């Protein structure tokens, strides 16, 4: 399995609006081939920062989504406006898990 992990700083006081926009954006994206699940985490020490995690069956499906018009034209424009410019994304391969995904 593979995962896409993103971290970003949100404009101060905008978390609720960001979370709503995130839910709208992923709702527009709908189900994707190979997507096992999506998660949004708010940093417990910094309420203006958070992480997203998406888990994929394989790297090819993850990359296809990342390169897709859906991601570039519907998902990112909906949420990028909330970021302060501090934003990173890392793609990783799962090497061990204690839960069955």
PASEBA-1860 file (N, C-alpha, C; in nm, 3 decimals):
! residues 101
1> XXXXXXXX> 0.083/-0.118/0.000/0.000/0.000/0.000/0.087/0.123/0.000 ~ 0.027/0.231/-0.045/0.096/0.359/-0.052/0.007/0.466/0.013 ~ 0.070/0.574/0.052/-0.004/0.683/0.116/0.049/0.817/0.068 ~ -0.038/0.912/0.070/-0.005/1.052/0.039/-0.030/1.129/0.168 ~ 0.075/1.190/0.221/0.064/1.265/0.346/0.097/1.411/0.318 ~ 0.004/1.499/0.351/0.026/1.642/0.332/0.015/1.713/0.466 ~ 0.097/1.815/0.482/0.092/1.900/0.601/0.082/2.044/0.551 ~ 0.003/2.123/0.623/-0.008/2.263/0.585/-0.050/2.351/0.702
9> XXXXXXXX> -0.007/2.477/0.693/-0.051/2.581/0.788/-0.170/2.651/0.724 ~ -0.273/2.670/0.804/-0.396/2.735/0.760/-0.395/2.879/0.813 ~ -0.455/2.968/0.739/-0.466/3.106/0.786/-0.532/3.106/0.924 ~ -0.479/3.189/1.009/-0.526/3.194/1.148/-0.678/3.207/1.158 ~ -0.737/3.119/1.238/-0.880/3.124/1.262/-0.968/3.069/1.151 ~ -0.907/3.008/1.050/-0.983/2.961/0.934/-1.005/2.810/0.930 ~ -0.973/2.741/1.040/-0.982/2.595/1.036/-1.121/2.545/0.999 ~ -1.225/2.598/1.062/-1.360/2.547/1.034/-1.397/2.564/0.888
17> XXXXXXXX> -1.364/2.679/0.830/-1.392/2.703/0.688/-1.309/2.609/0.601 ~ -1.183/2.588/0.638/-1.097/2.496/0.565/-1.153/2.354/0.570 ~ -1.192/2.310/0.688/-1.245/2.174/0.702/-1.369/2.155/0.617 ~ -1.455/2.253/0.616/-1.575/2.247/0.533/-1.539/2.240/0.385 ~ -1.443/2.323/0.342/-1.398/2.323/0.203/-1.333/2.190/0.166 ~ -1.257/2.133/0.259/-1.193/2.004/0.235/-1.299/1.897/0.211 ~ -1.399/1.893/0.295/-1.506/1.794/0.279/-1.579/1.813/0.146 ~ -1.604/1.936/0.109/-1.669/1.965/-0.019/-1.582/1.918/-0.135
25> XXXXXXXX> -1.453/1.949/-0.128/-1.361/1.914/-0.236/-1.350/1.764/-0.255 ~ -1.332/1.689/-0.147/-1.319/1.545/-0.163/-1.454/1.483/-0.200 ~ -1.561/1.546/-0.161/-1.692/1.500/-0.206/-1.708/1.514/-0.357 ~ -1.659/1.626/-0.411/-1.662/1.647/-0.556/-1.576/1.544/-0.627 ~ -1.463/1.511/-0.567/-1.370/1.415/-0.629/-1.432/1.276/-0.634 ~ -1.512/1.244/-0.533/-1.579/1.115/-0.529/-1.482/0.998/-0.515 ~ -1.534/0.877/-0.533/-1.448/0.759/-0.523/-1.342/0.761/-0.633 ~ -1.225/0.711/-0.600/-1.115/0.706/-0.696/-1.063/0.562/-0.703
33> XXXXXXXX> -1.020/0.518/-0.820/-0.962/0.384/-0.830/-0.844/0.369/-0.734 ~ -0.846/0.265/-0.655/-0.736/0.235/-0.565/-0.738/0.308/-0.432 ~ -0.829/0.403/-0.414/-0.834/0.480/-0.288/-0.900/0.396/-0.179 ~ -0.828/0.375/-0.070/-0.879/0.296/0.043/-0.941/0.384/0.150 ~ -0.893/0.508/0.164/-0.948/0.596/0.266/-0.877/0.730/0.269 ~ -0.947/0.829/0.325/-0.895/0.965/0.337/-0.916/1.012/0.479 ~ -0.820/1.087/0.529/-0.828/1.135/0.666/-0.781/1.281/0.673 ~ -0.843/1.357/0.760/-0.802/1.494/0.788/-0.773/1.503/0.937
41> XXXXXXXX> -0.654/1.549/0.972/-0.612/1.561/1.111/-0.578/1.706/1.141 ~ -0.624/1.754/1.254/-0.587/1.888/1.301/-0.479/1.873/1.406 ~ -0.375/1.951/1.396/-0.265/1.946/1.491/-0.316/1.985/1.630 ~ -0.290/1.902/1.730/-0.340/1.930/1.865/-0.262/2.041/1.935 ~ -0.143/2.074/1.885/-0.065/2.182/1.947/-0.072/2.312/1.867 ~ -0.115/2.305/1.744/-0.128/2.423/1.659/-0.260/2.415/1.585 ~ -0.363/2.485/1.631/-0.496/2.473/1.569/-0.503/2.530/1.427 ~ -0.395/2.591/1.382/-0.391/2.643/1.245/-0.303/2.556/1.155
49> XXXXXXXX> -0.284/2.431/1.192/-0.205/2.339/1.110/-0.274/2.203/1.109 ~ -0.251/2.130/1.002/-0.312/1.998/0.994/-0.247/1.912/0.888 ~ -0.292/1.788/0.887/-0.241/1.686/0.796/-0.357/1.620/0.723 ~ -0.332/1.580/0.601/-0.425/1.490/0.532/-0.348/1.362/0.502 ~ -0.421/1.255/0.504/-0.363/1.124/0.474/-0.460/1.052/0.381 ~ -0.411/1.007/0.268/-0.492/0.921/0.183/-0.414/0.791/0.163 ~ -0.485/0.681/0.168/-0.424/0.549/0.158/-0.471/0.485/0.028 ~ -0.373/0.431/-0.045/-0.397/0.378/-0.179/-0.351/0.234/-0.192
57> XXXXXXXX> -0.419/0.158/-0.276/-0.381/0.019/-0.302/-0.244/0.010/-0.367 ~ -0.213/0.106/-0.453/-0.085/0.101/-0.525/-0.040/0.241/-0.564 ~ 0.087/0.250/-0.597/0.146/0.379/-0.631/0.089/0.437/-0.761 ~ 0.060/0.351/-0.857/0.008/0.398/-0.986/-0.125/0.470/-0.970 ~ -0.217/0.415/-0.891/-0.346/0.481/-0.869/-0.328/0.612/-0.795 ~ -0.239/0.614/-0.696/-0.214/0.736/-0.621/-0.158/0.845/-0.713 ~ -0.063/0.808/-0.796/-0.002/0.905/-0.887/-0.103/0.952/-0.992 ~ -0.185/0.862/-1.042/-0.286/0.900/-1.141/-0.381/1.004/-1.083
65> XXXXXXXX> -0.422/0.986/-0.958/-0.509/1.084/-0.894/-0.436/1.216/-0.873 ~ -0.313/1.209/-0.828/-0.234/1.331/-0.804/-0.217/1.412/-0.932 ~ -0.205/1.344/-1.046/-0.186/1.410/-1.176/-0.317/1.445/-1.245 ~ -0.430/1.406/-1.188/-0.559/1.419/-1.255/-0.613/1.562/-1.259 ~ -0.699/1.584/-1.356/-0.770/1.712/-1.365/-0.857/1.733/-1.242 ~ -0.915/1.626/-1.189/-0.998/1.636/-1.068/-0.918/1.699/-0.955 ~ -0.798/1.649/-0.933/-0.713/1.700/-0.825/-0.673/1.845/-0.853 ~ -0.629/1.872/-0.975/-0.577/2.003/-1.009/-0.685/2.110/-1.026
73> XXXXXXXX> -0.804/2.071/-1.069/-0.908/2.168/-1.102/-1.022/2.175/-1.001 ~ -1.039/2.071/-0.920/-1.151/2.071/-0.826/-1.108/2.065/-0.681 ~ -1.011/1.980/-0.650/-0.973/1.963/-0.510/-0.880/2.075/-0.463 ~ -0.766/2.090/-0.528/-0.669/2.189/-0.482/-0.722/2.333/-0.480 ~ -0.791/2.380/-0.585/-0.840/2.519/-0.580/-0.936/2.544/-0.463 ~ -1.007/2.441/-0.423/-1.103/2.455/-0.313/-1.032/2.475/-0.179 ~ -0.915/2.415/-0.161/-0.850/2.420/-0.030/-0.724/2.505/-0.024 ~ -0.655/2.525/-0.136/-0.528/2.599/-0.134/-0.544/2.742/-0.083
81> XXXXXXXX> -0.658/2.801/-0.105/-0.679/2.940/-0.063/-0.669/2.959/0.088 ~ -0.675/2.850/0.163/-0.667/2.858/0.309/-0.524/2.847/0.362 ~ -0.431/2.802/0.278/-0.294/2.782/0.324/-0.216/2.914/0.331 ~ -0.119/2.916/0.420/-0.035/3.035/0.437/0.086/3.032/0.345 ~ 0.106/2.924/0.275/0.225/2.906/0.193/0.315/2.799/0.249 ~ 0.292/2.761/0.373/0.366/2.651/0.433/0.287/2.523/0.407 ~ 0.337/2.440/0.316/0.262/2.323/0.272/0.360/2.221/0.213 ~ 0.348/2.098/0.254/0.432/1.992/0.197/0.348/1.867/0.172
89> XXXXXXXX> 0.391/1.789/0.075/0.328/1.660/0.046/0.437/1.556/0.026 ~ 0.416/1.440/0.084/0.510/1.330/0.071/0.431/1.204/0.034 ~ 0.483/1.130/-0.061/0.425/1.002/-0.098/0.512/0.893/-0.038 ~ 0.448/0.796/0.028/0.523/0.693/0.100/0.468/0.554/0.068 ~ 0.553/0.456/0.090/0.513/0.316/0.077/0.498/0.258/0.218 ~ 0.384/0.197/0.245/0.361/0.135/0.375/0.448/0.010/0.387 ~ 0.522/0.000/0.494/0.611/-0.113/0.514/0.564/-0.204/0.628 ~ 0.476/-0.153/0.715/0.426/-0.232/0.827/0.296/-0.171/0.876
97> XXXXX> 0.202/-0.254/0.915/0.077/-0.207/0.971/0.025/-0.309/1.072 ~ -0.035/-0.261/1.178/-0.099/-0.350/1.275/-0.249/-0.353/1.259 ~ -0.300/-0.282/1.160/-0.443/-0.287/1.132/-0.464/-0.334/0.990 ~ -0.577/-0.396/0.966/-0.607/-0.446/0.833/-0.684/-0.338/0.757 ~ -0.620/-0.281/0.659/-0.686/-0.182/0.576/-0.748/-0.250/0.456
END
